[in-house]
Amino acid sequence: MAKKAPVAQSPVFAIVVGEHSGDTLGAGLMTSLLKRFPDAKFIGIGGPKMLALGFESLFDMEELSVMGIFEVLGRLRRLFHVKDTLVEHFSANRPDVFIGIDAPDFNLRVELPLKVQGIKTVHYVSPSVWAWRQKRIFNIAKATNMVLSLLPFEKSFYDQHKVPCTFVGHPLADDIPLISDKTTARTELSLPQKSKILALMPGSRGGELSRLVAPFLQTAQQLFTEDDSLIFVAPMISDKRAAQFNQLKREIAPDLPVQVIINKTQQVMAASDCLLTASGTVTLEAALIKRPMIICYKFNVITYIIAKLMVKLQWFSLPNLLANKTLVPELLQQDVCVEKILPLVKERLYQDQSALDQAFMTIHQSLKQNASEESADAVIRLLPENFSPVIQKVTE
């Protein structure tokens, strides 16, 4: 009697994200996986976008939303508890694939013991091994079955070291249209069409926001004294961050008119003439929306000293790294001050910036690869044999 082929059940995907950009990536990946497996289960640590798709979160995402060496040290005991709990849970309740999204210092420590137990592991978003601590690539090789890279130059680095890596492009390049219309964005946000608008974007994390709000508001205050027709908007990722921003504003610039807009960051960027922003994924969004920007970042002092010794990069922002030249100005640490910021903002508010558009368009087209679908395909290829009918369809 012929042996029946195993029947594929609905797979279980474990996913861990540590911040809002990871939540966006996770939601895109979940959506693509659900097209193949409508009854798939997703469990781990997720953000609000993932939760809306039916994700089961074992911890709040904010548990992992810590940046900087000094800040991490203060949370080390709790982070180890979360890590140990996840490893214990997934060892007892084995997922078909574990996917760590960004947060490499945390996720790689979860991935390694799971891979040792035979669970397939994926790391989505390559750590910046090409920028610093390059020997980490050997630990990545031990901990993962596949790295999904968002940036084209990353794959060549992995290929050199013979570590499995798939360039999937960036979901933001798929989601953001090639042309972001300013008039439409202003209409949707009820902002004036003819005024100059500066977006103040001091970050999505509490720590970075607390360090950048003061120089941003002080710069805006000076600009307003020179041109009281200027409109200031501050997109905030959540009510919590909006409350923090408003409290700091009351202390620093109580009379400055700033419109706080929650959870509409891309629309605010599209409506603006210039962005004064923290570093991070938001700078890539700004490049894809094609708006001039000034990028600032301030670390905790100890974190900065250590990073300065270890990081050997000409630029720290994604637009400049992708272009391999200085497209947009970067200010770091003590240079994040009114005296340095003010002339850069004025230039980008009041002078023609159209030359940037083509450079930003080149970046956009290089990253527009249908990333969530490509990532889902790469994950599915790692599923166990009982899912082979679906795997075969993906690889055809």
Wavefront OBJ file of the C-alpha trace (Angstrom):
o trace
v 0.000 0.000 0.000
v 1.404 3.407 -1.019
v 2.400 5.696 1.815
v 0.284 8.846 2.008
v 2.069 12.169 1.690
v 2.079 14.160 4.947
v -0.658 16.768 5.159
v 0.610 20.274 5.795
v -0.851 21.892 8.905
v -1.025 25.614 9.500
v 2.512 26.744 10.375
v 3.534 28.568 13.526
v 5.819 31.555 13.026
v 7.605 33.026 16.033
v 8.501 36.691 15.546
v 10.225 39.145 17.889
v 10.389 42.890 17.214
v 11.777 45.620 19.423
v 10.515 48.912 18.004
v 7.971 50.553 15.722
v 9.986 50.123 12.510
v 10.211 46.397 13.294
v 6.468 46.320 13.899
v 5.947 47.706 10.388
v 8.246 45.074 8.886
v 6.573 42.354 10.926
v 3.091 43.401 9.849
v 4.140 43.370 6.188
v 5.686 39.925 6.551
v 2.622 38.598 8.391
v 0.315 39.912 5.663
v 2.332 38.136 2.966
v 2.546 34.884 4.941
v -1.193 34.959 5.610
v -1.818 35.006 1.858
v -0.138 31.586 1.695
v -1.352 30.284 5.064
v -4.601 31.994 6.135
v -4.677 30.021 9.396
v -1.036 30.523 10.333
v -0.261 31.339 13.965
v 2.098 34.164 14.947
v 3.529 34.468 18.455
v 6.410 36.226 20.226
v 6.791 39.986 20.747
v 4.931 42.292 18.398
v 3.748 45.867 18.092
v 0.302 47.370 17.453
v 0.286 46.757 13.683
v 1.106 43.086 14.219
v -1.419 42.747 17.029
v -4.104 44.077 14.688
v -3.377 41.111 12.394
v -3.900 38.564 15.163
v -0.379 38.353 16.603
v -0.043 36.881 20.110
v 2.480 38.914 22.069
v 4.108 37.364 25.133
v 5.630 40.703 26.211
v 5.027 44.365 25.400
v 7.247 45.582 22.551
v 8.405 48.493 24.725
v 10.357 45.947 26.816
v 12.969 45.857 24.021
v 12.768 49.490 22.927
v 16.070 50.500 24.501
v 18.924 52.156 22.598
v 22.475 52.886 23.687
v 25.017 50.936 25.716
v 24.454 52.836 28.974
v 20.665 52.596 28.667
v 20.798 48.840 27.988
v 22.953 48.245 31.072
v 20.200 49.708 33.242
v 17.709 47.205 31.818
v 20.016 44.210 31.519
v 18.405 42.022 34.173
v 14.933 42.487 32.708
v 16.183 41.909 29.138
v 17.800 38.611 30.168
v 14.553 37.561 31.826
v 12.597 38.263 28.624
v 15.205 36.441 26.524
v 15.279 33.380 28.784
v 11.488 33.245 28.892
v 11.246 33.336 25.094
v 13.873 30.629 24.623
v 12.163 28.433 27.209
v 8.753 28.973 25.644
v 9.850 28.271 22.064
v 11.903 25.268 23.147
v 8.784 23.764 24.721
v 6.409 25.005 21.999
v 8.507 24.711 18.853
v 7.613 27.129 16.058
v 8.202 26.110 12.443
v 10.407 29.170 11.909
v 11.701 31.838 14.295
v 12.120 35.333 12.818
v 14.004 37.980 14.749
v 13.308 41.406 13.271
v 16.128 43.876 13.895
v 17.170 44.255 17.617
v 20.248 42.088 16.857
v 21.869 42.204 20.298
v 18.685 40.687 21.703
v 17.376 38.542 18.862
v 20.640 36.799 17.996
v 20.790 35.584 21.600
v 17.347 34.077 21.145
v 18.112 32.667 17.698
v 21.318 30.813 18.643
v 19.891 28.334 21.214
v 16.831 27.767 19.024
v 18.958 26.985 15.974
v 21.048 24.576 18.063
v 17.797 22.732 18.818
v 17.036 22.417 15.106
v 14.525 25.273 14.829
v 15.019 27.284 11.628
v 15.948 30.879 12.379
v 15.791 34.008 10.241
v 17.202 37.421 11.057
v 15.259 40.129 9.221
v 17.287 43.354 8.837
v 21.015 42.839 8.813
v 22.940 44.228 11.770
v 25.410 46.908 10.681
v 28.321 44.455 10.598
v 29.705 46.278 7.565
v 30.058 49.401 9.729
v 31.456 48.138 13.033
v 32.266 44.934 14.936
v 32.593 43.029 11.672
v 33.498 39.815 13.488
v 29.856 39.618 14.570
v 29.169 38.024 11.203
v 30.539 34.734 12.580
v 28.012 34.835 15.426
v 25.286 35.666 12.925
v 26.295 32.620 10.883
v 26.035 30.427 13.992
v 22.666 31.825 15.048
v 20.768 32.030 11.754
v 19.765 29.957 8.772
v 19.080 33.068 6.701
v 19.597 36.829 6.905
v 17.130 39.062 5.076
v 18.844 42.315 4.106
v 17.042 45.533 3.259
v 19.972 47.287 1.620
v 21.730 46.176 -1.577
v 25.316 46.602 -0.390
v 24.753 44.309 2.606
v 24.325 41.090 0.611
v 27.764 41.383 -1.000
v 29.315 41.540 2.484
v 27.520 38.333 3.518
v 28.425 36.659 0.235
v 32.099 37.393 0.892
v 31.818 35.500 4.173
v 29.615 32.728 2.712
v 26.743 33.468 5.089
v 23.247 32.856 3.622
v 21.634 36.187 2.866
v 18.729 37.311 0.684
v 18.372 40.933 -0.428
v 14.640 41.640 -0.244
v 14.560 45.400 -0.673
v 12.827 47.720 1.769
v 9.060 47.581 2.427
v 8.991 51.352 2.792
v 10.081 51.682 -0.840
v 7.110 49.519 -1.814
v 4.605 51.323 0.392
v 5.614 54.927 -0.319
v 4.643 56.158 -3.806
v 7.390 57.371 -6.123
v 5.816 60.820 -5.989
v 4.439 62.134 -2.663
v 2.099 65.019 -3.399
v 2.502 67.958 -1.025
v -0.840 69.574 -1.866
v -2.799 66.409 -1.133
v -0.969 65.821 2.153
v -1.670 69.356 3.332
v -5.328 69.057 2.415
v -5.620 65.795 4.364
v -3.987 67.363 7.420
v -5.832 70.716 7.113
v -2.554 72.591 6.752
v -2.224 75.827 4.740
v -1.140 75.352 1.127
v 1.041 78.432 0.703
v 2.954 78.565 4.002
v 6.426 77.176 4.583
v 6.203 74.164 6.888
v 8.998 72.723 9.018
v 8.508 69.305 10.609
v 10.131 68.773 14.011
v 10.863 65.053 14.391
v 12.941 64.388 17.530
v 12.488 60.611 17.543
v 10.187 57.764 18.525
v 12.082 56.640 21.650
v 11.772 58.438 24.954
v 15.521 58.855 25.410
v 16.312 60.337 22.022
v 13.271 62.603 22.188
v 14.370 63.963 25.562
v 17.806 64.853 24.131
v 16.621 66.424 20.865
v 13.467 68.352 21.745
v 15.357 71.286 23.287
v 17.666 72.103 20.336
v 14.821 71.504 17.881
v 12.418 73.835 19.689
v 15.108 76.461 20.273
v 15.889 76.445 16.553
v 12.189 76.731 15.720
v 11.835 79.614 18.163
v 14.651 81.508 16.449
v 13.171 80.834 13.007
v 9.779 82.064 14.187
v 11.203 85.362 15.425
v 12.578 85.931 11.923
v 9.535 84.647 10.004
v 6.263 84.401 11.913
v 4.493 82.941 8.865
v 6.340 79.655 9.372
v 4.242 76.641 10.364
v 5.711 74.037 12.727
v 4.360 70.492 12.940
v 5.574 67.653 15.145
v 4.523 64.137 14.156
v 4.510 61.766 17.132
v 4.379 57.978 16.992
v 1.990 57.645 19.959
v 0.005 59.505 22.607
v 2.788 58.715 25.080
v 5.435 60.427 22.961
v 3.092 63.351 22.245
v 2.602 63.863 25.991
v 6.369 63.795 26.531
v 6.906 66.307 23.712
v 4.183 68.648 25.004
v 5.584 68.558 28.532
v 9.053 69.502 27.280
v 7.588 72.188 25.032
v 5.825 73.787 28.006
v 9.200 74.048 29.715
v 11.297 75.163 26.711
v 9.067 77.126 24.324
v 5.590 77.532 25.814
v 4.485 80.261 23.372
v 5.781 78.658 20.168
v 2.900 77.431 17.964
v 3.539 73.761 17.142
v 0.846 71.445 15.832
v 1.348 67.930 17.247
v -0.015 65.225 14.937
v -0.177 61.626 16.150
v 0.453 58.546 14.028
v 0.597 60.323 10.640
v 4.341 60.729 10.237
v 4.541 60.050 6.504
v 1.691 62.445 5.752
v 3.373 65.148 7.822
v 6.650 64.623 5.973
v 4.882 64.818 2.605
v 3.172 68.054 3.679
v 6.414 69.681 4.825
v 9.041 71.729 3.016
v 11.876 70.604 5.282
v 12.413 68.092 8.086
v 14.482 68.508 11.225
v 14.792 64.912 12.295
v 16.480 62.347 14.486
v 18.530 59.666 12.774
v 17.039 56.245 12.081
v 14.609 54.614 9.683
v 12.634 57.849 9.493
v 15.448 59.374 7.414
v 14.919 56.693 4.788
v 11.194 57.477 4.813
v 12.095 61.124 4.274
v 14.335 60.250 1.314
v 11.591 58.104 -0.232
v 9.066 60.918 0.272
v 11.768 63.154 -1.218
v 11.952 66.009 1.241
v 15.118 67.863 2.283
v 16.197 67.166 5.836
v 18.728 67.935 8.532
v 19.601 64.802 10.515
v 20.636 65.089 14.155
v 21.543 62.618 16.844
v 22.713 62.795 20.448
v 23.783 59.732 22.407
v 24.259 59.289 26.107
v 27.857 60.488 26.721
v 29.253 57.041 27.595
v 27.527 55.453 24.601
v 28.963 58.131 22.323
v 32.542 57.670 23.556
v 32.386 53.917 22.998
v 30.660 54.243 19.613
v 33.201 56.815 18.425
v 35.998 54.341 19.099
v 34.268 51.442 17.372
v 32.343 52.882 14.396
v 34.377 53.753 11.322
v 31.869 55.324 8.950
v 31.952 58.540 6.980
v 28.175 58.915 7.448
v 25.629 57.613 9.942
v 22.366 58.255 8.064
v 20.765 55.890 5.567
v 20.301 58.417 2.722
v 24.019 59.223 2.695
v 25.098 55.606 3.129
v 22.895 54.477 0.245
v 24.082 57.290 -2.018
v 27.690 56.814 -0.881
v 28.011 60.593 -0.685
v 26.703 63.490 1.373
v 23.171 64.147 0.168
v 21.848 65.568 3.425
v 23.588 67.254 6.385
v 24.304 65.257 9.540
v 24.914 66.730 12.979
v 26.111 64.598 15.860
v 26.429 65.136 19.604
v 27.775 68.625 20.484
v 27.045 69.861 16.946
v 23.327 69.427 17.626
v 22.876 73.061 18.622
v 20.984 76.080 17.337
v 24.101 77.684 15.848
v 24.746 74.676 13.588
v 21.134 73.705 12.865
v 19.723 77.149 12.027
v 21.646 77.948 8.799
v 21.069 74.427 7.465
v 17.320 74.700 8.004
v 17.161 78.153 6.412
v 18.981 76.946 3.317
v 16.586 74.038 2.854
v 13.455 76.034 3.625
v 14.138 79.001 1.385
v 16.400 77.736 -1.437
v 15.620 75.395 -4.329
v 16.106 71.753 -3.308
v 14.886 70.051 -6.496
v 18.378 68.672 -7.253
v 17.844 66.228 -4.404
v 14.838 64.632 -6.088
v 16.740 62.571 -8.650
v 19.176 61.232 -6.055
v 16.261 60.260 -3.834
v 14.472 58.687 -6.804
v 17.532 56.509 -7.547
v 17.513 55.280 -3.932
v 13.785 54.613 -4.121
v 14.010 52.516 -7.278
v 16.943 50.460 -5.963
v 14.997 49.495 -2.822
v 11.606 48.872 -4.452
v 11.721 45.048 -4.641
v 8.349 43.917 -3.223
v 10.098 43.259 0.077
v 7.319 41.704 2.164
v 6.575 39.135 -0.555
v 10.277 38.384 -1.070
v 10.753 37.986 2.686
v 7.758 35.662 2.979
v 9.114 33.519 0.125
v 12.505 33.254 1.847
v 10.871 32.269 5.145
v 8.626 29.670 3.490
v 11.649 27.988 1.894
v 12.822 27.151 5.430
v 9.608 25.417 6.490
v 9.717 21.693 7.347
v 9.093 19.027 4.692
v 5.391 18.639 5.449
v 4.923 22.085 3.908
v 6.682 21.058 0.690
v 3.658 21.620 -1.612
v 3.633 25.328 -0.684
v 7.424 25.545 -0.767
v 7.400 24.113 -4.270
v 4.915 26.754 -5.453
v 7.105 29.512 -3.995
v 10.283 28.264 -5.635
v 8.749 27.708 -9.084
l 1 2 3 4 5 6 7 8 9 10 11 12 13 14 15 16 17 18 19 20 21 22 23 24 25 26 27 28 29 30 31 32 33 34 35 36 37 38 39 40 41 42 43 44 45 46 47 48 49 50 51 52 53 54 55 56 57 58 59 60 61 62 63 64 65 66 67 68 69 70 71 72 73 74 75 76 77 78 79 80 81 82 83 84 85 86 87 88 89 90 91 92 93 94 95 96 97 98 99 100 101 102 103 104 105 106 107 108 109 110 111 112 113 114 115 116 117 118 119 120 121 122 123 124 125 126 127 128 129 130 131 132 133 134 135 136 137 138 139 140 141 142 143 144 145 146 147 148 149 150 151 152 153 154 155 156 157 158 159 160 161 162 163 164 165 166 167 168 169 170 171 172 173 174 175 176 177 178 179 180 181 182 183 184 185 186 187 188 189 190 191 192 193 194 195 196 197 198 199 200 201 202 203 204 205 206 207 208 209 210 211 212 213 214 215 216 217 218 219 220 221 222 223 224 225 226 227 228 229 230 231 232 233 234 235 236 237 238 239 240 241 242 243 244 245 246 247 248 249 250 251 252 253 254 255 256 257 258 259 260 261 262 263 264 265 266 267 268 269 270 271 272 273 274 275 276 277 278 279 280 281 282 283 284 285 286 287 288 289 290 291 292 293 294 295 296 297 298 299 300 301 302 303 304 305 306 307 308 309 310 311 312 313 314 315 316 317 318 319 320 321 322 323 324 325 326 327 328 329 330 331 332 333 334 335 336 337 338 339 340 341 342 343 344 345 346 347 348 349 350 351 352 353 354 355 356 357 358 359 360 361 362 363 364 365 366 367 368 369 370 371 372 373 374 375 376 377 378 379 380 381 382 383 384 385 386 387 388 389 390 391 392 393 394 395 396
